[in-house]
């Protein structure tokens, strides 16, 4: 057990305490020293490695926390992930060092779901094109698509998928979903039709990704996958950029097989400025902003803070991953 007043904590999420200063004040009053990420972006492996020596706790964003980074962890007891995904953490290397890893499942679900529905509407009504044209002095008659009467496919009906389904209730659309371990009670209560993944892909007018990044899901949205999608369908990804083969998506959009895509995440983040997807008018690209809302950042901050302090106090933390 560490003495909290002698503990040193590294905090790297760029949105930590931005909308609730009590997170910063509370942490600083309880521990000996807090080191913050002042770069305004996630840290590289080498940057993490250089900052970890002497740290007992680590409230972590989406930094590269690989084996190399953890070589600098000479005193580290806990990595309290500020968010749900832990694919940026080498869990085996952490386990070897006896480092506990936690996350904050569900804390940003509402925020990500709201963005997801917003992106669906923006794609359907061609809002980005309309705004750009109007600002340029044009007054185009752009034909949009209604969500009413369409089939909305959700791949993943976990915390975020469920919140998306709840928010789609008033759009008079059909919600179809696949999940490896579906919550049938939720699905029945909210009118969600649970069907095999292949059927969701084939039927959906709007296909939204809400699956975790695993070996079996990495690159799953490839050319073969997209070929099974309905011609003229839309793809929305607010989950993980690595789920999508970006070259296959580009070709499907250029050929007209897919009508549009909204991407809040890319395989490389930020994407290169010359990434050809960014040049397509039918693509909406946002900068990983799904969790960047006051309710989500506050919930993630408090959950990560409590987990970090619990471990350093010799207690079992909530949402332990390893």
N, C-alpha and C positions, 0 to 999 in steps of 0.2 A: 504494500500500500504506500502510495506517495503522499507526502504532506502537501496539501493543495497550495499553501502559501509559499512553498519552495518549488512549485511546479512551473514549468515553462511550456506554453501552448503555442503552436503554429496554427494560424487561421488564414486560409487561402481563398475561400469563395469571395468573388468580387462584390456580391450583393449582400454579404453578411452585415446585419444591423443597419442597412441603409434606410429601412422604413420603421425600425424599432431600435432606437439607440440604447434601450435597456439591455439588449443583448451584449453590446460592447461594455457598457458600464458594469453589468452584473459579472461578466467573466473577469474583467480586470480587477474587480474588488475581491474576488475569491482566490485568484491564483497569483503567483509571484511575478510572472512576466508573460506578456502576450506579444507575439510577433505577427504582423499582418503582411499580406501580399499587397504591395504597393504598385505592382506592374500593370494592374488593370486587365489582366488576362490570366488564363490558367498557366501553371508553371510547367516547364519542361522537366524531364527526368534529372538533368544535371542541376537545375535550379532547386528542385526538391531535395536532392542529395546534399547540396551545400547549406540548406536551411534547417535540416533535421537534427544535426548534432546538438545534443543537450536538451532536446525537446522531449517532454513526457507525454504530451497529448497532441493530436493533430486533427483539427476540424477541416476536412478536406473537400475541395471542389472537384472539378474534373481534370485535375493535374495528372501528369504521367507518373503514376506511382508504381513503377516496375521494380525489378530486382536491383537494378543499378541504383535507383533512387533510394531504396531501403537500405543500401549499404551505409548510408549516413545516419541510420536510426540506431544510435548507441544507447539510448535510454527510453525509447518510445514504447508505451504501453498500449496505446489505443489510436486507431484511425477512425474517427467519427465522420462518416461520409455525409455530406450536406446534400442529400438527394437519395434516390433509390438505386441507381445503377452502380455496380461495383466492377464493371468490366475494365475500368482504367486502373484497377489495383491488382497487383500480382498476389493473389490470395495465398498461393503456396509459399512464396517468399515471406509473407507476413506470418503465416503459420509457423514456419521454421524459426522465426525470431520470437515467437510467443506473443505476437501483437494481436490484440483483439480488434476486429473490424465490425462496425455497426453501420446501419443506414437509416433512412427516414421514409419508409414506404407509406404512400398515401398522402404525404404532406403537401405535395404539389399537384395532386390529382385533379382538383377542381380547376386550378389555373391552366394546366395543360389541356384539359377538356374544353375549356372556354375558347382557348386559342384554336383548337382543332375545329370546333364548330364554326368559328369565325373564318377560318381558312376555307372551309367547305363553301360557305356563302360567298366569300370573295372570289373563289374560282367559278362558282356557278353563275354569278352575275357579272363576271369579268370586271370587277371593280378597279383593279390596278390599271388595266388598259383604259378604263373610262376616266379615271382621275388624271392620268398622264395626257390623254387627248384633250380633256377640258382645259387643263393648264396651258396647253399649247395653242389654245384658241380655237380648237375644233369643237364640234357638237355632234358626235357620231351617234348613230342609231344602232347600238350594239345589242344583239339578241342574246339573252342569257338563258339559263336553265333553272328551273324551279326544283327545290328539294321535294315538294309535294308530289306524291305518287311514285317517287324513286325508291330504289333499294340501296340502303346504306350498309356497307359491309364493314364489320369491325374484326380485324385479326388480332385477337387478344381481348379478353373481357375481364381484365384485372381491375385494379383501382381506377386507372384512367379510362379504360374502355367502358366501365360501368357509368362513370360520370358523363361520358359522351352520350351513352344510350339514354340516360335520364334527361339530358338537355335536348335531345332530339324528339322527345315525346310530342311536342306541340307542332311538329312540322308535317304531320300527316304522311309520313314516309314509312316504309317497311324496314325494320332493322334486323339484319341477319348477322350472325357472329360465329366465330370459331374460337375456342380456347382449349388448351390441352387438358385442363381440369375445370370444366365449366361449372359455374354456380347456377344450377338449374332453378333454384328458388327465386333468385334475382331475375333470371331470364323470364320466368313465367309471370312474375309480378309486373315487369316493365315491358312485356310484349316483345321480347327479343327471341327470334327464332334461332336456335342452336343447330348448326349443320356442319358437315365436314368442311375443312379448309378449302378444298378444291371447288366446292359448290359456292362458297362465299366469293372466291376469286372470280368464278365464272358469271355469277349473277349480279354482282355489285355495280351500280352506276357510279358510286363514290366508294372507294376502298381506302380505309384508314388503318394505319399500322400501329399496333399497341403491344407488340411482343418484345420480350427482353432480347438482348444480344447474347446468343449462345452459339456454340460451334454449329449446331444444326440450323440456326436462323441467319447466320452470317451470309450475306449475298443471296438470300432466298428469293428476292425480287429480281430475278435474272430474265434473260430473253425468253426462256421456256415458260416461266411464270407469267410474264406479261402477255405472252401470246394467248394464254388462257383467259385473260381479262376481256370483258365486253368492249367491242370497238366503240370509241367515244367516251370511255370511262375516265374518271378523275382519280388520281392517287394523292393521298395525304400522308405525310410522314412526320409525326411529332415524337417518334420513339428514339431510334438510333440510326444514324446515317449509314452504318455498315450493313444494315439489312438490305440495302438497295445497291444493285449493280448500276452505277450511274451511266455507263456507256450504253447499256441495254435500255435504260429509261430514256436517254437522249434520242436514241434511234426510234423508239416507239412514239415519242412526241413529234419528231421530225416527219415521220411517215404518216402521222395522223391517226395511228391506231389508238393512242391515248389523246384525249382532248386537252388535258392540262394536269399539272402537278403542283402541290404546295409542299415545300420542304423547309422544316425548321431545323434540320440537322443534316450534315453531310459526312461522308467518309473521312474527309480531311477538313478540320475546322480551325480557322475560317477557310472556306474554299478559296482556291486560287482565283484572282480576278478574271483570268481568262478561261475559267471553267465554262464550257459552252452552254451548260444548263442555264447559267445566269443571263445569257443573251436572248433566251427565248421569251417572247411576250406571254406565252401561256404557262409560264412557270412563276410561281410566287415563292421567293426565297426570303426567309427571316433568320435572324442571327441567334439561334438556340434560345428563344425567348419564352418558351412554354412555361417555365417555372418562375419567370421574372414578373411576378405580381406580388403586391404587398402581403396578401394572405398566405401565399406559398412560401415566400422567403422567410417570413416570420415563423411559420410552423416548422420549416426545415431548420432554421437557426436554433429555436428552442429545443427541438428534439435532438439535434446533434450536440448542443451544449450539455444537455442533461446526460446523454450517453457518455460523453467524454469525462465529465466530472464523476459519474457513477463508477467508471472503471478506475479512475485515479483514487477514488475513495474506498476501493476494495469491494464494491457492490456489483451485482450482475446488471448489466445495462439492458435496456429495451432494444428490440430489433437487432440482436447480435447475429452477424453473418458467419463469423468463425470465432 
